[in-house]
Amino acid sequence: MKQGLAIDYNLIRKTIADQIQSVTGLISILEEAEGPYDKRPKLPYFSFKITTPGAKSGDDSKEQTLDDMGNPTSIWNSGGCRKMVIDFNAYATTHEEAFNYMATWQTALDLADIQQNLRAVGIAVWIIGTVADLSKLLNTGYEGRAHLECSFGVAMNLQSDLGYMDTVTVDGTITTDQGQEVETSETVTVP
């Protein structure tokens, strides 16, 4: 049976980019080699990459779903929590400017509205890391860079319909306590 997606990473990426832009006013690019590279945006800007999409820890829960009357169905939920790690980078003309943008994003990850918007797409802020300096002198000149690694909780859930049989027929031989063998065929129908 084909399953639906446990989580929509495209929606997560779009939501994170939107949240970064709403907080800092900067555009955000993905650091992923999924297509041809475009020129880098003009400084300042943000980038991010999901470096650990889903680290599993422990066993997932398995629960039988109930119908409207509270009766068990043939559908089972299986799911659990995963850890997602995202690396954020701010690029600017000075390291102070990059630090300021990253510190703003770091602080915003604690805001209730940002966390609510992230939870709406299935992730929760777990660990907000430390802002680090990654500034460099490049062949094109100096570039201020700030880095932040954060951990998020991701809820994964899938459903399986195991189905059930309406009618079962059992054919066999029964041996009585006197040693006689009796051929039988029994049909049971689930109401």
C-alpha positions as CSV (number, residue, x, y, z in Angstrom):
1,M,0.0,0.0,0.0
2,K,1.4,3.5,-0.9
3,Q,1.7,5.7,2.1
4,G,1.4,9.5,2.2
5,L,4.4,11.6,3.2
6,A,5.3,11.5,6.9
7,I,6.3,15.2,6.6
8,D,6.6,17.8,3.9
9,Y,10.2,19.1,3.8
10,N,9.5,21.5,1.0
11,L,6.9,23.2,3.1
12,I,9.3,23.3,6.0
13,R,12.0,25.0,3.9
14,K,9.5,27.5,2.5
15,T,8.2,28.3,6.0
16,I,11.7,28.8,7.4
17,A,12.7,31.1,4.6
18,D,9.5,33.1,5.1
19,Q,10.2,33.4,8.8
20,I,13.8,34.5,8.3
21,Q,12.6,37.2,5.9
22,S,9.8,38.3,8.2
23,V,12.3,38.8,11.1
24,T,15.4,40.1,9.3
25,G,14.1,41.5,6.0
26,L,16.7,39.5,4.2
27,I,16.2,36.9,1.4
28,S,17.2,33.4,2.2
29,I,18.7,30.8,-0.1
30,L,19.0,27.1,0.2
31,E,22.5,25.6,0.4
32,E,21.7,22.5,-1.5
33,A,22.9,21.2,-4.8
34,E,19.6,20.3,-6.3
35,G,19.9,22.3,-9.5
36,P,22.1,24.8,-11.4
37,Y,23.7,27.4,-9.2
38,D,22.6,30.9,-9.6
39,K,24.7,33.9,-8.7
40,R,24.8,34.6,-5.0
41,P,22.6,37.4,-3.9
42,K,23.9,40.8,-3.0
43,L,25.1,41.1,0.6
44,P,23.5,40.9,3.2
45,Y,21.5,37.6,2.9
46,F,20.8,34.3,4.7
47,S,21.2,30.7,3.8
48,F,20.3,27.5,5.5
49,K,20.6,23.8,5.0
50,I,18.8,20.9,6.7
51,T,21.8,18.8,7.6
52,T,20.0,16.1,9.6
53,P,16.5,15.6,8.2
54,G,15.4,13.0,10.8
55,A,17.5,11.3,13.5
56,K,15.4,8.6,15.1
57,S,15.7,7.8,18.7
58,G,13.9,4.8,20.3
59,D,10.9,2.9,19.0
60,D,7.9,4.5,17.4
61,S,4.5,4.1,19.0
62,K,1.9,1.9,17.3
63,E,-1.7,2.6,18.2
64,Q,-4.9,1.2,16.8
65,T,-7.4,3.9,15.8
66,L,-11.0,3.9,17.0
67,D,-14.1,4.7,15.0
68,D,-16.7,7.3,16.0
69,M,-18.3,4.8,18.4
70,G,-14.9,4.0,20.1
71,N,-14.6,0.6,18.5
72,P,-11.2,-0.6,17.2
73,T,-10.7,-0.3,13.4
74,S,-8.2,-2.0,11.1
75,I,-6.2,1.2,10.8
76,W,-3.0,1.7,12.9
77,N,-1.0,4.8,13.5
78,S,2.8,4.5,13.7
79,G,4.9,7.4,14.5
80,G,7.4,9.1,16.7
81,C,9.6,12.0,17.3
82,R,12.7,12.8,15.1
83,K,15.4,15.3,15.6
84,M,16.1,17.7,12.6
85,V,19.2,19.9,12.5
86,I,19.4,23.0,10.4
87,D,22.5,25.1,9.8
88,F,21.9,28.8,9.3
89,N,24.4,31.3,7.8
90,A,24.2,35.1,7.6
91,Y,26.4,36.9,5.0
92,A,27.2,40.6,5.2
93,T,29.9,43.2,4.4
94,T,31.2,43.1,8.0
95,H,31.3,40.4,10.7
96,E,29.3,42.7,13.1
97,E,26.5,43.0,10.6
98,A,26.4,39.3,10.1
99,F,26.4,38.8,13.9
100,N,23.5,41.2,14.3
101,Y,21.4,39.4,11.7
102,M,22.1,36.0,13.1
103,A,21.6,37.2,16.7
104,T,18.2,38.6,15.6
105,W,17.2,35.2,14.1
106,Q,18.6,33.4,17.1
107,T,16.4,35.5,19.4
108,A,13.4,35.3,17.1
109,L,13.4,31.4,17.4
110,D,12.2,32.0,21.0
111,L,9.2,34.1,19.9
112,A,5.8,32.5,20.3
113,D,4.5,33.5,16.8
114,I,7.6,32.1,15.1
115,Q,7.4,28.9,17.0
116,Q,3.6,28.7,16.2
117,N,4.3,29.1,12.5
118,L,7.0,26.4,12.6
119,R,4.7,24.0,14.6
120,A,2.0,24.5,11.9
121,V,4.3,22.7,9.4
122,G,5.3,20.0,11.9
123,I,8.5,21.1,13.6
124,A,9.2,22.5,17.0
125,V,12.2,24.4,18.2
126,W,14.3,22.3,20.5
127,I,17.8,23.7,20.9
128,I,18.9,27.1,19.8
129,G,22.6,27.1,19.3
130,T,25.4,29.6,19.7
131,V,26.2,32.3,17.1
132,A,29.6,31.6,15.6
133,D,32.0,33.7,13.5
134,L,32.8,32.3,10.1
135,S,34.0,35.5,8.4
136,K,36.6,35.1,5.6
137,L,38.8,37.0,3.3
138,L,37.8,35.7,-0.1
139,N,39.4,36.4,-3.5
140,T,36.5,38.8,-4.0
141,G,37.2,40.7,-0.7
142,Y,36.2,40.4,2.9
143,E,32.9,38.8,3.8
144,G,31.3,38.8,7.3
145,R,29.7,35.5,8.1
146,A,27.8,34.2,11.1
147,H,26.7,30.6,11.7
148,L,24.0,29.1,13.9
149,E,23.1,25.4,14.3
150,C,19.6,24.6,15.7
151,S,17.8,21.4,16.6
152,F,14.1,20.9,15.9
153,G,11.7,18.2,16.9
154,V,9.8,16.6,14.0
155,A,6.7,14.6,14.5
156,M,6.5,11.7,12.0
157,N,3.2,9.8,11.6
158,L,1.9,7.3,9.1
159,Q,-1.2,5.2,9.0
160,S,-1.6,1.6,7.8
161,D,-4.9,-0.1,7.1
162,L,-4.2,-3.7,7.9
163,G,-7.7,-4.7,6.7
164,Y,-9.7,-7.6,8.0
165,M,-11.6,-10.5,6.7
166,D,-15.4,-10.5,6.7
167,T,-15.7,-14.3,6.6
168,V,-13.2,-17.0,7.5
169,T,-13.7,-20.7,6.7
170,V,-11.8,-23.3,8.6
171,D,-11.6,-26.9,7.2
172,G,-10.0,-29.6,9.3
173,T,-10.1,-32.7,11.3
174,I,-11.1,-32.9,14.9
175,T,-10.1,-35.8,17.1
176,T,-12.6,-36.6,19.9
177,D,-11.6,-37.8,23.3
178,Q,-12.6,-41.3,22.2
179,G,-10.0,-41.1,19.4
180,Q,-12.6,-40.7,16.6
181,E,-11.7,-38.3,13.7
182,V,-14.4,-36.0,12.5
183,E,-14.1,-33.9,9.3
184,T,-15.5,-30.4,9.7
185,S,-15.9,-27.1,7.9
186,E,-16.7,-24.1,10.0
187,T,-17.5,-20.6,8.6
188,V,-17.3,-17.5,10.8
189,T,-18.7,-14.2,9.7
190,V,-17.7,-11.0,11.4
191,P,-20.8,-8.9,12.2
